[in-house]
Structure formats: C-alpha cells, structure tokens
Amino acid sequence: MDNKWDYNKIMSDKNLFNKTVYTSLSEAIKILKKRQKDKKLKENIEKLLENDIPEPLTNIGQYAINGKQIATPNFDTRCFLSAIEGCELKPLFYEYYSDKFTSNNDFKHSLGQLIIYKDNKRNSPIEERITIVDFNKYDGKKLFDVKTIWNEPLRDFHHKLFDTYGYNTKDFIFYDGSGWLNRNGKKAVSFYEKDLLLYVYHGILFENFLLSGSDGNFTKNTFLPAFEKVYRQTGLKPLIVPIPPMDKELEESSRWYSYSEKIKPLIIKNKK
C-alpha cells in the first residue's frame, strides 16, 4: 500500500476491495483493544481531529457504530445487531437529524414509506408499502422537523419500532451527530476523512460499501480517497466490519430497508 492506490482496480476486484477496506469482527475487536492501550496513538488521533471528538466517544470504550440519519430496526439494522450479539461491543447509533428528508434517496424514502416483507409458502417475498409521511409537505425539510401523518416526530416513531422487536434500547446509545458533522464540513466529501479517523481508535464502524451505481460512485470518489488518506496519516486501517449477509442482490434490493409484519400493529394503532 505504499504507492498511490488505483481506485479503478480496487473497485473492479471485490476480493481486493474487501481486503483493502474490511476487517473481520473478531480481528477488529482484538485490534481495537490493543490500539486503545496506546496513549501515543490516542494523542495523534485527537490532534488530527483537533480535539473535537463526538461526545459519546470521549468515554473510551468498545463501541459498535452504525451510522444512519435516523436509527430504525430495518433489516440492515437487525443484521447489524445480530452480528454483534454476544460480543462485548456496545451499539452506538450515530444519527444525523439535521440532514434533509428526500424521496430521492432510497433509505430516507423508506423512513417515510415503510416496506414490509413476509414470506409465502414458497418462500418468495410479498411486499407491502405503508406511507406514514406526507412527502409533498416534508420533502427538502430537515429530518428533525419531519412528522408522521399522526403528527409524531419521525425519529421518535422509528425509535419506538425497536421495542416491537423486543430490543432493550437501554443498552443502546442514540446520538445525534449533526453538530459534529456540520462543524466538520457538512457534506460527506468534507467530513468523511475525519469520520474515518474515529474508527482508527474510538470504535468499530459497521457498514457495507457498494461497488456499483450511484453508491459505487460515492465509494470510489469519496470513501476510498478518505480511507487512503487516513491510512497514510496514521499507518493504520480504520476498523470497518461488513454487515452480513454480504449479498449483492440483497444489498441493492428494497429488502435491505425493510421491516417484518411485527411493526404493523403499531402503525395501525397510530393511524386510528
């Protein structure tokens, strides 16, 4: 990794991409523990971040970090929580309420129109979509201003959904990183380098980066340059663990953003 990285080559070879970017869960935990004993590394990372560390991470610990504008127990999140079950990692949901709500982004759209899957006898998915937000009213508004059609803050509703799956949210940290992200550039191209620095010492990021489409463009043009820069600055890889299952067809389908039928009673109750 001494020479300048060839992003085209990395993007065209999935095995090379995985080797370059990801670390296995068991290895990431071992590495994090070792790094957090290194006081000089801590000082170096804090200097690179200009001593501006997101509040929860100022308490050094074993954090499993999942970044979403609003934390919600969709299929992606449930896979994340399943992956760390039994580990000593503490789930930290890094949210971004000041981001804009838009129907043009698949994840944000799924916050306002819930996708519900169930399986029929042949095991093929049946999809139902339930709209809970007036898209015309809130498109372009900040997420912290968006409310459901029964006038509940959208973020509060999605946090309640964790209860329907039986999660003990007292074990979770929900943190709105809007202030930190806005201080560090507002747009991903500006703040991603500093964000990745957090996963050298302060915690483990759980995320899947896609290699095609618009997400692939982001991976190539924003993520990889920031990742390379952090590696060259520190000599260390940011700790990133992929969320299983790493299935290309699944990751690019609406199922990744979907829920089970467990959430329907809560929606029906609120709609009355």
N, C-alpha and C positions, 0 to 999 in steps of 0.2 A: 504493500500500500504506500510505498514511498513516492511513486510517480503520480502525476495528476490522474484522477480517476476518469475512466472512459464511461460516461453515463449511458451512452447508447449500448455498449457491451453489457453493462450490468443489467440494464432494463430488458435486454433480449435473452438473458440467460437466467431463468428463475432460480436455479440452484446457486448461481453466483450471487444473485441478489439476496437470497436467504442467508447465505454465508456471510455476506458483507454487512447486512443490517441486523439480523436477528440473533438472539441468544436464547438457548433453551431455558425453561423455567428453573430447573434445578441448578443449572450453572449460574444463572442470573442472581439467584438468592445467595449462593456462595460468594460470588464476586462482590455483590453489594455489601455484605457483611465485612469482607476484607477491606474494601475501599473505605468504609465508614470508620475504620480504625486508623486511617492515615490522616493525620492532622494537617500535613502539608498540602494534601490533595484538597481537603476542605477549604483551606485558606485560598488556594489557587482558584477553585470554582467560585467562591464568594467574591474574589477580586474580579474575575471575568464577568460576573453578574452585577458588579458594582454594589455588592452587599444588599441587593434587592431580591430577597427570597420570598416566594409566596408563603403567607402566614402559616398554614399547617405544616409546611416543610421546614420551618425554623426549629421545630422539635424533631431532632434526628430520629428516624425510625425506619422500619421495614414496610414501605408503602407500595401497594399495587395501584398504579394510577391509570384511570380510564377517562379520557377527555371527550366530552360531548357538550354541546351548547346547553342542553338540559339532560340531566341523568334520567333514564327511563328503563324499565326492565324489558326491553325488547329482546329478540333472540340473540343479538350481538352481546348485550349486557349479561344475559343469563349464561351464555357460554363463557364470558369473562369470569363471572362469579363461580361457575362450576370449575373452571381451570385452577382457581386458587383455593378451592375448598380443601381444608386440612393443612394448608400452609400457614406459616406464622405471619404472612403478609396482611396488612390492614388495607381494605379497599378505600381508595380516595377518588371520589368523582369530581373531576376538575371541570367546572361548568363555565359558561360564557353568556350570561343573561343579557349583556348589552349588544350582542350580535343581532343582526337583523333577521326577522322572520321572512321567509320567502317560499313561495310554492315551487320555485325553480330548482331547489335543492332537494334531493331525494330524502335525506334524513329529516330536514326541517319540515318538509311536506308530511312526512309520516308522523310528526308530532301533532299535526292538526287533523290528519285523516288517518285513523288507526287501521292497520292492516292485520286482520285476524285469520289465522290458518287453523284448519283442523284436517284430520285425515279420514278419508272414507275407507270402506272395507278393502279397497285395492291399494290403499296406502298412497294415493295421489292427493295432493293438496287441494282443498277447496278454500277459496279466498273470499273474504267479506271485508268491505271497507266502510268504516263508520266515521263520518265527518263530525268533529267536535269544535271546530273553529270557523268563524266567518272569514274566509280567505280574502274576500274583497275589502273587508274592513281593516284587517291587520297586515296585509302584505306590505313589506317595507318598514314596518314598525319594529321597535326594539323588543326582544323576546320577553323582557320583564314587564312589558305593557300588554302583552297578548293574554286574552282571557277566553275561556271556553264559552260555548253558546249559553251555558247556565251561569255565566259571569264569575267563574272561579279562575284565579291566575293559572295559566297553563302549566307553569313549573310545579305548582302545588299539586295539581291533579296527577302529573306524571310521577311525582314522588310518592303519592298515595298508592300508585299501582304496585309498588314494591311490597306493600302489605298483602295484596291479593295473592302474591306468590309465596307468602309466608316468610319473607326475609326479615331478619331482625335489624332494622336500619340503625339501631343504637350502636351497632358495630361498624357503621359506615361513616365516612366523612364526606359531607357535601360542601363544596367550596366554590363560591363564585369568583373566578379569577379575572373578571372583567377589568378591575382596576390595574392589576399587574400586567395583563396583556395590552391594555391601552397605553400604559406607561412605556411599554417596550416595543412600540411600533404600530399597534392597532391591526395592521394587515399581516397575514401569515408570512409573507416574504420577508417581513421585517423582524417579527418576533420569534420565528421558528428556531433560529440559531440559539437564542437564549433559552427557549423552552427545552431544547435538546440537552443543553448543559445541565439541566436539573436531573436528567436521567444518567449522568455520569456518577453522581454521588448521593443524591437525595431520595431516589426511588426508582422503581421499575415501571416503564410505560408498557401498557398492553394495547397493541394496535396492529392492524393489518393494512399494509400499503399495497394498493392495486397497481398493476403494471400496464393497464390499457385504458383507453377512453380518456375523459377529462380528468379522472382521478390519476391515471397514469401520467398525464402531463404535469400534474401537481407533484407527483412522486419524483419525476425526473428533474423538473425545473426549480422546485422549491425545497423539497425534502432532502434529496441526495446532496445538493451543494451545501446545505446547512449541516447535514450529518458529517460530510467530509471535513468541513471547517472545524467543527467541534473535535473531531478525531485528531486533526493536525494541531489544534490548540492544546489539547490535553494528553495526546498519545493514547487515549482510551476510547473505546466504543461506548456511546450511550447504550444503556441497557433497555432493549426493546424485545418483548416477548410476543410472538404472534398469538392471536386468539383462535383456538381450534373450533370447528374444523376448517382447515385452510383449503377450501374447495372453491375454485374459480367461478364455477357456475352458480354456486350458492351465494358467494360474496357479491356477485353482480346482480342478484335477483332481489325482489322485494321481500323475500322471506327473511333476509338478514335484519330488516327493520320491523319484523312482525311480532305479534303477540299471540298467545293462545286464547281460547274461549274463556279462560278464568276471569278476564277483565270485563266481560260483557255485563254481569250484574251491577258493577259499579257505574258503568255508563248508563244503563237503563234507569238506575236509581236517581242519578243526577239529572237525566233528561225529563223526568216527570215534573 
